[in-house]
Amino acid sequence: MEVLEPTIQMWMTFGLISTGIFFYIIDKFPMELTSLGIISALLVLFHFMPVIGMDGEILLNPRTLLAGFADPALITILALLVVGHGMVETGALDSPVKILIRHGSNYPVTVLLMTLITVMVISAFLNNTPVVVIFIPIMITLVEKLGKSPSLYLMPLSFVAILGGMTTLIGSSTNLLVSGAYQTAGGDALGFFDFAVPGLFLASIGFLYIIFIAPRLLPTETGAASNEAKITGKQFIIQIDLTEGNSLIGKKAIAGMFPHFSGMTVQMVKRGKSDFLPPFDDIVLEKGDCLIIATTRNELTGKIAKNSILLSDMNNQNVVNPDDNSDVAEFVSRGQKLVEVIVAPSSKLDGRTLDQTGYKLHGGCKILGVQRRMRMNRASINDIRLEASDILLVVGTQNQIQSLRLNKDVMLMEWSVTEIPIRADTWKALSIFFGVVALASSGMVPIAIAATLGAFVMIVSGCLNVQKAAHAVDQKIFMLIGAALAMGTALQATGGASYLAMVMIDLLSGASVPIILSAFFLLIAFLTNILSNNATAVLFTPIALNVAGELGVDPFIFITAVIFAANCSFATPMGYQTNLLVLAPGNYKFSDFIKVGVPLILILWISYSFFAPWYYGI
């Protein structure tokens, strides 16, 4: 087979791609900076050394090299990140996760294992991108509830979705593209399960690797989100005064505990001059009761989301007339945030009781609870005297919280700011989310349209504000995929990918069919992590037909090799959309994908190299 004549532009493209990947791996500079450097180098290179096509047209110009930033795949990923963030912010997945934990708390590994198996099976029949979108927030919440790091499970989540997608015709867009290119070249249409047997074999091998080996290679340190989850696990002492209309009035203690306070510890019930301590035998809560409770921020936030009147009942200075909703409306209005502050040394609050502070800080934030390193006696929260280094849990609007930055009496803990979800938003977020999934999976509209529409509705419905939506759009992903598509465009336009394929075939001329098939698989598996998997599939399908024709074997064998190898996009975050989706939530580095993905590719390559000759009889 005739080898293409290499050009200086081709060699320089190889050099730039190699340099870029090197800097991604060493991680000495931010990923965004490396991506911007690659794009800048490509723009400069092809401005002064243009690539001219057969018709005299310039193939690489700023428009073609920067087109990746408007690529539908990129827009889809960013929009899906906004939709997923809306699900997390509204607490829409708390209920299903609690069900999983309740039934699997004694067998957490089994629950996570069954989740991964479920994702792999579903991905065989649905586009794996929306499948991963569904399970990312579920997996994050689940692993954090179980005290594990999300980084241990989000990359495996992406990988099992890719493995499941390679087993059927519709499991991945890559499979459909290869089938379409094969038909265009005169081949037969591929059936739904035509390559299911070798696909299941490779998926099973890959799954075993993900379960038993990948966890040993994945980073175990927690990211910012996980650190926050640990910090917010502290117990705060809060007081709830049961006012008229509170849904807790009339609730009875069962077996010495109040079931409606699951996840919280009721330390004392004050009723007039009487104090009831646990166990609470046959006590029925009444109007006017005062509850002293130890709870975490996460549990408190969940309870407030379900029963917003709790905020108006916290601390007796907030008792309001149930017919006057002004104070309640202030508490439960959209945008209320919880934040932690530390009582500063020499603070005016030092030595004062919470009752003397009026449960308010300068600027309008209201104090809900207090946490102290030393154990506090059971007493009314009104009588607790504040000390320097006490941590206060306060609630306020964004402007009120910002005013605390200038307050010399407290030190604002910026990382601890979280918005209180509104229950109505939970149902909105769920409806929007499943609407996106239904539109995308049914094929009614392309996934890019469904995802963009979902992000828009998530914002205008109030589930997310513009600031939070912008925060969900990770700049690393934006720059990385833009650079990846620019590199792929340059590699194709300069003929680099075809050149590598022709060189490999030329070097292996005279070798046996199994050896050529194995080398062909490995080459595609390598390039699919640099080019997009779809571009690799389209590029190598006609090459596969030519190679099969020269070797005199059934072209279907090499076509399926393209499908499996093009799906081996495990070694880089830009290799596949689902990898990009888990990049930010898992707090991964580029090198993490190299470390975990390369061994998986090699295992699948070796497995295929032995299985394919036996299965196809070559």
C-alpha positions in Angstrom: 0.0 0.0 0.0 1.4 3.4 -1.0 2.5 5.6 1.9 1.5 9.2 1.9 4.3 11.7 1.4 4.9 13.4 4.7 5.0 17.2 4.8 6.7 19.7 7.2 3.2 20.7 8.5 2.5 17.1 9.3 5.7 16.7 11.3 5.2 20.0 13.1 1.6 19.0 14.0 2.9 15.7 15.5 5.4 17.8 17.5 2.8 20.2 18.8 0.4 17.4 19.8 3.2 15.5 21.6 4.3 18.6 23.4 0.8 19.4 24.4 0.2 16.0 25.8 3.5 16.1 27.6 2.5 19.3 29.4 -0.9 17.9 30.2 0.8 14.9 31.8 3.4 16.7 33.9 0.6 19.1 35.2 3.1 21.8 35.9 0.9 24.5 34.4 -2.9 24.8 34.6 -4.7 22.7 32.0 -6.4 25.8 30.7 -3.0 27.5 30.0 -1.7 24.4 28.2 -4.8 24.3 26.1 -4.5 27.9 25.2 -0.8 27.5 24.3 -1.6 24.6 22.0 -4.3 26.6 20.2 -2.1 29.6 19.9 0.8 27.5 18.4 -1.5 25.9 15.9 -2.9 29.3 14.8 0.6 30.7 14.3 1.9 27.6 12.6 -0.8 27.4 9.9 -0.9 31.2 9.4 2.7 31.2 8.2 2.7 27.6 6.8 -0.8 27.1 5.4 -2.1 23.7 4.3 -3.5 23.9 0.8 -6.1 21.4 -0.5 -6.4 19.8 -3.9 -8.7 22.6 -5.1 -6.3 25.3 -3.8 -8.4 26.1 -0.8 -6.7 26.7 2.6 -7.7 23.8 4.8 -6.6 25.2 8.2 -7.5 28.8 9.1 -8.6 30.5 12.4 -12.2 29.6 11.6 -11.6 25.9 11.2 -9.1 25.7 14.1 -11.4 27.6 16.5 -14.5 25.9 15.4 -14.2 23.5 18.4 -15.4 26.2 20.7 -18.7 26.2 18.9 -18.8 22.5 18.5 -22.2 21.0 19.4 -20.4 18.4 21.6 -18.8 21.1 23.7 -22.1 23.0 24.0 -23.8 19.8 25.0 -21.3 19.0 27.7 -21.5 22.5 29.2 -25.3 22.5 29.1 -25.4 19.1 30.8 -23.1 20.3 33.5 -25.6 23.1 34.2 -28.5 20.7 34.3 -26.7 18.3 36.6 -25.7 21.2 38.9 -29.3 22.2 39.1 -30.2 18.7 40.3 -27.5 18.8 43.0 -28.4 22.4 44.2 -32.1 21.6 44.6 -31.5 18.4 46.4 -33.6 16.6 43.8 -31.7 13.3 44.2 -31.7 13.2 48.0 -34.7 10.9 48.2 -33.5 8.1 45.8 -30.0 8.2 47.4 -31.5 7.8 50.9 -33.4 4.8 49.6 -30.2 3.3 48.2 -28.4 4.0 51.5 -31.2 2.7 53.7 -31.2 -0.6 51.8 -27.5 -0.8 51.2 -25.9 0.8 54.2 -24.7 -2.6 55.4 -23.4 -3.4 52.0 -22.1 -0.2 50.5 -19.7 -1.9 48.1 -22.6 -4.0 46.8 -24.7 -0.9 46.2 -21.9 0.8 44.2 -21.2 -2.3 42.3 -24.8 -2.8 41.3 -24.9 0.9 40.3 -22.0 0.5 37.9 -23.5 -2.7 36.4 -26.8 -0.9 35.9 -25.1 1.9 34.1 -23.2 -0.5 31.8 -26.4 -2.4 30.9 -28.4 0.7 30.2 -25.6 2.2 28.1 -26.0 -0.7 25.7 -29.5 0.5 24.8 -29.4 4.3 25.4 -26.9 6.9 24.4 -24.3 6.7 27.2 -23.9 10.4 27.6 -27.4 11.1 29.2 -27.0 7.9 31.2 -23.8 9.2 32.8 -25.5 12.6 33.3 -28.3 10.8 35.3 -25.9 8.9 37.5 -23.2 11.5 38.2 -25.2 13.4 40.8 -26.6 10.2 42.2 -23.1 8.7 42.5 -21.6 11.9 44.1 -24.3 12.0 46.7 -24.2 8.3 47.4 -20.4 8.1 47.9 -20.3 11.2 50.1 -23.1 9.8 52.2 -21.1 6.6 52.5 -18.0 8.6 53.4 -16.0 7.8 50.3 -14.2 10.0 47.7 -16.1 10.7 44.5 -12.8 10.4 42.6 -12.9 6.6 43.3 -16.1 6.1 41.4 -16.8 8.8 38.8 -14.1 7.7 36.4 -15.2 4.1 36.6 -18.8 5.4 36.0 -17.6 6.9 32.7 -15.6 3.9 31.7 -18.4 1.3 32.3 -20.8 3.5 30.2 -18.3 3.4 27.4 -17.8 -0.4 27.8 -21.6 -0.9 27.7 -21.9 1.3 24.7 -19.6 -0.9 22.6 -21.8 -4.0 22.7 -24.7 -2.9 20.5 -25.3 -0.9 17.4 -27.0 2.0 19.2 -24.9 1.9 22.3 -22.6 4.7 21.0 -22.7 7.3 18.3 -19.3 5.8 17.2 -20.9 2.5 16.3 -23.6 4.2 14.2 -21.0 6.3 12.4 -18.9 3.2 11.5 -22.1 1.4 10.3 -23.1 4.4 8.2 -19.6 4.7 6.6 -19.5 1.0 6.0 -22.9 1.1 4.1 -21.8 4.2 2.2 -18.7 2.2 1.0 -21.0 -0.6 -0.3 -21.1 -2.9 2.8 -24.1 -4.5 4.4 -26.0 -2.8 7.2 -24.8 -3.9 10.6 -27.4 -5.6 12.8 -28.3 -4.6 16.4 -26.3 -7.5 18.0 -23.9 -8.3 15.1 -20.8 -7.6 17.3 -22.4 -8.2 20.7 -20.4 -11.4 21.5 -16.9 -9.8 21.2 -18.3 -6.6 22.7 -19.6 -8.4 25.8 -16.3 -10.2 26.1 -14.3 -7.0 26.1 -16.8 -5.2 28.3 -16.5 -8.1 30.9 -12.7 -7.9 30.9 -12.8 -4.2 31.2 -15.4 -4.3 34.0 -13.2 -6.7 36.0 -10.3 -4.3 35.6 -12.4 -1.3 36.8 -13.6 -3.2 39.9 -10.4 -4.8 41.1 -7.5 -2.8 39.7 -8.7 0.8 38.9 -9.4 1.7 42.5 -5.8 1.1 43.4 -4.7 3.6 40.7 -7.3 6.3 41.2 -6.6 9.3 43.5 -8.1 8.9 47.0 -7.7 12.5 48.2 -10.9 14.4 48.3 -11.5 17.5 46.3 -13.1 20.7 47.5 -16.6 19.3 47.4 -15.6 16.4 49.6 -13.8 18.6 52.1 -16.9 20.7 52.4 -18.9 17.5 53.1 -16.5 16.6 55.9 -16.5 20.1 57.4 -20.3 20.4 57.4 -20.5 17.1 59.3 -20.0 19.1 62.5 -22.8 19.2 65.0 -24.5 22.5 65.7 -26.8 23.2 68.7 -30.1 24.7 67.5 -33.4 25.5 69.2 -36.8 25.1 67.7 -39.8 26.7 69.3 -43.0 25.0 68.1 -45.3 27.8 67.0 -48.9 27.6 65.7 -49.0 25.7 62.4 -45.8 23.7 62.9 -46.3 20.2 61.4 -44.3 18.7 64.4 -47.1 19.6 66.8 -48.8 16.3 67.8 -45.9 14.1 66.9 -45.3 11.3 69.4 -42.0 9.8 70.6 -41.7 6.1 69.7 -39.2 3.9 71.5 -37.8 7.0 73.2 -37.1 8.8 70.0 -38.8 11.2 67.6 -38.9 9.5 64.1 -39.5 12.9 62.4 -36.0 14.0 63.6 -34.1 11.2 61.9 -30.5 12.2 61.4 -30.8 14.7 64.3 -30.3 14.3 68.0 -33.0 15.7 70.3 -31.1 16.6 73.4 -34.0 18.1 75.4 -37.6 19.1 75.3 -38.5 22.1 77.4 -42.1 22.6 78.3 -42.7 25.5 80.6 -40.7 24.9 83.7 -40.3 21.2 82.9 -37.3 19.7 81.1 -37.5 16.2 79.4 -34.4 14.4 78.6 -33.9 11.3 76.4 -35.3 8.7 76.2 -38.6 10.5 75.6 -41.2 8.0 76.7 -44.7 8.7 75.2 -44.1 12.4 74.9 -46.4 14.2 72.4 -45.0 17.5 71.1 -47.2 20.5 71.9 -47.5 24.1 70.9 -45.0 26.1 72.9 -42.5 23.3 73.3 -38.9 24.2 72.9 -36.6 21.6 71.4 -32.8 21.6 71.9 -31.3 19.7 69.0 -27.8 18.7 67.8 -27.6 18.4 64.0 -25.4 18.9 61.0 -25.9 21.5 58.4 -26.8 19.0 55.8 -29.6 17.4 57.9 -30.8 20.9 58.9 -30.9 22.1 55.3 -32.9 19.0 54.3 -35.4 19.5 57.1 -35.9 23.2 56.2 -36.4 22.4 52.6 -39.3 20.0 53.5 -40.7 22.1 56.4 -39.9 25.8 55.8 -41.6 27.0 58.9 -38.8 25.5 60.9 -36.8 28.7 60.1 -39.4 30.9 61.6 -39.6 28.6 64.7 -35.8 28.6 65.4 -35.2 30.6 68.6 -38.1 32.1 70.4 -37.5 35.7 69.2 -38.7 34.5 65.8 -42.2 33.4 67.0 -44.6 34.9 64.6 -48.3 35.2 64.2 -49.3 32.4 61.7 -51.6 34.8 60.0 -48.7 37.2 59.4 -46.4 35.6 56.8 -43.9 38.5 56.5 -41.1 37.0 58.7 -41.7 33.5 57.3 -41.6 34.8 53.8 -38.3 36.5 54.6 -36.9 33.2 55.8 -38.0 31.0 53.0 -37.6 33.4 50.1 -35.5 32.2 47.2 -31.8 32.9 47.7 -31.5 32.5 51.4 -28.1 31.0 52.3 -26.5 29.2 55.2 -23.0 30.1 56.2 -20.6 29.5 59.1 -18.8 32.3 60.9 -16.2 32.2 63.7 -16.4 34.4 66.7 -13.3 36.5 66.4 -10.9 37.2 69.3 -11.8 40.4 71.2 -15.2 40.3 69.5 -18.1 42.2 71.1 -20.0 38.9 71.0 -17.5 37.3 73.4 -19.3 36.7 76.8 -22.7 37.7 75.5 -25.6 35.2 75.4 -27.4 34.5 72.1 -30.5 36.1 73.6 -28.5 39.3 74.3 -27.4 39.4 70.6 -31.0 39.3 69.5 -29.9 36.3 67.3 -28.7 38.8 64.7 -25.3 39.9 63.4 -24.5 43.3 62.0 -25.9 43.4 58.5 -29.0 41.4 59.1 -27.9 37.7 59.2 -29.7 35.6 61.8 -28.1 33.1 64.1 -29.5 29.6 63.9 -27.1 27.5 65.9 -23.7 27.3 67.6 -20.9 24.8 67.6 -18.1 24.7 70.2 -15.1 22.4 70.5 -15.8 21.9 74.2 -19.0 20.0 75.1 -21.9 22.2 76.0 -24.4 21.4 78.7 -28.0 20.8 77.8 -29.6 24.2 78.3 -31.7 26.7 76.4 -29.7 28.1 73.5 -30.8 31.5 74.8 -28.5 31.1 77.8 -25.3 30.0 75.9 -22.6 32.6 76.4 -20.5 32.9 73.2 -16.7 32.5 73.3 -13.9 33.3 70.9 -13.5 30.5 68.3 -17.2 29.5 68.6 -18.6 28.7 65.2 -22.1 30.2 64.5 -24.4 28.9 61.8 -26.3 31.9 60.3 -28.8 32.5 57.6 -29.1 35.5 55.3 -29.3 36.8 51.8 -26.3 37.2 49.5 -25.9 40.9 50.4 -26.3 40.2 54.1 -23.6 37.6 54.0 -21.2 39.8 52.0 -21.6 42.5 54.6 -20.0 40.0 57.1 -16.7 40.4 55.4 -16.4 43.8 57.0 -17.7 42.7 60.4 -14.7 42.6 62.9 -16.7 40.6 65.4 -16.8 37.4 63.2 -14.7 35.8 60.5 -16.7 34.7 57.5 -15.9 31.1 56.2 -16.5 31.8 52.5 -16.3 28.1 51.5 -19.3 27.3 53.7 -21.9 29.3 51.8 -24.8 27.1 50.6 -28.2 28.1 49.4 -31.3 26.6 51.1 -33.2 24.6 48.5 -36.9 25.2 48.0 -39.0 22.1 47.8 -40.9 23.3 44.7 -37.6 23.6 42.9 -36.9 19.9 43.5 -39.8 18.9 41.4 -39.0 21.5 38.8 -35.4 20.2 38.5 -36.6 16.6 38.3 -39.1 17.4 35.5 -36.5 19.4 33.6 -33.9 16.7 33.9 -36.1 13.8 32.8 -37.4 16.0 30.0 -33.9 16.4 28.7 -33.2 12.7 29.0 -36.5 11.8 27.3 -35.9 14.2 24.4 -32.3 13.1 23.9 -32.9 9.3 24.2 -36.0 9.3 22.1 -34.3 11.0 19.2 -37.0 13.7 19.0 -34.3 16.4 18.9 -30.5 16.2 19.0 -28.9 15.9 22.4 -27.3 19.3 21.9 -30.7 21.0 21.6 -32.2 19.0 24.5 -29.3 19.9 26.8 -29.2 23.6 25.9 -33.0 23.9 26.3 -32.7 22.1 29.7 -30.0 24.5 30.9 -32.1 27.5 29.9 -35.3 26.2 31.6 -33.2 25.3 34.7 -32.2 28.9 35.1 -35.5 30.7 34.2 -37.5 28.4 36.5 -35.3 29.5 39.4 -33.6 26.2 40.1 -30.3 27.9 39.5 -29.3 31.5 39.2 -27.0 32.8 36.5 -24.1 32.9 38.8 -24.4 29.3 39.8 -25.0 28.2 36.3 -21.8 30.0 35.3 -20.0 28.3 38.1 -21.1 24.9 36.8 -19.5 25.6 33.4 -15.9 24.4 34.1 -13.3 26.4 32.2 -10.9 23.4 32.1 -13.4 21.5 30.0 -14.1 24.5 27.8 -10.4 25.0 26.9 -9.5 21.3 26.9 -12.1 20.2 24.3 -11.4 23.3 22.2 -7.7 22.4 22.1 -8.5 18.7 21.5 -10.7 19.5 18.5 -8.2 21.9 17.1 -5.5 19.2 17.3 -7.8 16.6 15.7 -8.6 19.0 12.9 -4.9 19.7 12.2 -4.0 16.0 12.3 -6.7 15.2 9.8 -6.1 18.1 7.4 -2.3 17.5 7.3 -2.9 13.8 6.7 -1.2 12.7 9.9 -3.7 10.0 10.9 -3.8 8.4 7.5 0.1 8.6 7.3 0.4 6.6 10.6 -2.1 4.0 9.3 -0.3 3.6 6.0 3.2 3.3 7.7 1.9 0.7 10.0 0.4 -1.4 7.2 3.6 -1.0 5.1 5.8 -2.1 8.0 3.6 -5.2 8.6 3.4 -6.2 5.0 3.8 -10.0 4.8 2.7 -10.4 8.5 -0.3 -12.7 9.4 -3.8 -11.4 9.5 -4.1 -11.6 13.3 -0.9 -9.5 13.8 -2.1 -6.8 11.3 -5.6 -6.8 13.0 -4.0 -6.5 16.4 -1.7 -3.6 15.3 -4.6 -1.9 13.5 -6.7 -2.1 16.8 -3.8 -0.6 18.8 -3.2 2.3 16.4 -6.9 3.3 16.4 -7.1 2.9 20.2 -4.2 5.4 20.5 -5.5 7.9 18.0 -9.1 7.9 19.4 -7.7 9.5 22.6 -6.3 12.4 20.6 -8.8 12.8 17.8 -12.4 12.5 18.8 -13.8 9.0 18.8 -16.3 9.9 16.1 -13.6 11.4 13.9 -11.4 8.3 14.4 -14.3 6.1 13.4 -15.1 7.9 10.2 -11.4 8.2 9.3 -10.5 4.6 9.7 -13.6 2.9 8.3 -12.5 3.2 4.7 -8.9 2.3 5.7 -10.2 -0.8 7.3 -12.0 -1.8 4.1 -8.9 -1.3 2.0 -6.7 -3.3 4.4 -9.3 -6.2 4.5 -9.5 -6.1 0.7 -5.7 -6.4 0.3 -5.6 -9.2 2.9 -8.5 -11.0 1.3 -10.5 -11.3 4.6 -14.1 -10.5 5.5 -14.2 -6.6 5.9 -16.6 -7.1 8.8 -13.7 -8.3 10.9 -11.8 -5.0 10.5 -15.0 -2.9 10.7 -15.7 -4.3 14.2 -12.1 -3.7 15.1 -12.6 0.0 14.3 -15.8 0.0 16.5 -14.1 -1.5 19.5 -10.8 0.4 19.2 -12.5 3.7 18.6 -14.5 3.2 21.8 -11.2 2.7 23.8 -11.2 6.4 24.7 -10.1 5.9 28.2 -6.6 7.5 28.3 -7.5 11.2 28.0 -10.4 13.4 29.3 -11.1 14.6 25.8 -11.3 11.1 24.5 -15.0 10.9 25.1 -17.8 13.1 26.3 -18.5 11.2 29.5 -14.8 11.6 30.5 -15.2 15.3 30.3 -18.4 15.2 32.3 -16.6 13.5 35.3 -13.4 15.5 35.0 -14.5 18.4 37.3 -16.8 16.6 39.7 -14.1 13.9 40.3 -11.3 16.6 40.7 -9.2 14.6 38.2 -5.9 15.6 36.5 -5.0 14.7 33.0 -2.4 12.3 34.3 -5.1 10.4 36.2 -6.7 9.3 32.9 -3.4 8.3 31.6 -2.6 6.3 34.7 -5.9 4.4 34.8 -6.9 4.5 31.1 -3.7 3.2 29.4 -3.6 -0.1 31.3 -7.3 -0.6 30.4 -6.6 0.0 26.7 -3.6 -2.4 26.8 -5.7 -5.1 28.5 -8.5 -4.7 26.0 -6.0 -4.8 23.1 -4.3 -8.0 24.3 -7.7 -9.6 25.0 -9.0 -8.7 21.6 -5.8 -9.8 19.9 -6.3 -13.4 21.3 -10.1 -13.5 21.1 -10.7 -12.1 17.6 -8.6 -14.7 15.7 -10.3 -17.5 17.5 -13.8 -16.1 17.2 -13.6 -15.1 13.5 -11.5 -18.2 12.6 -8.6 -16.2 11.0 
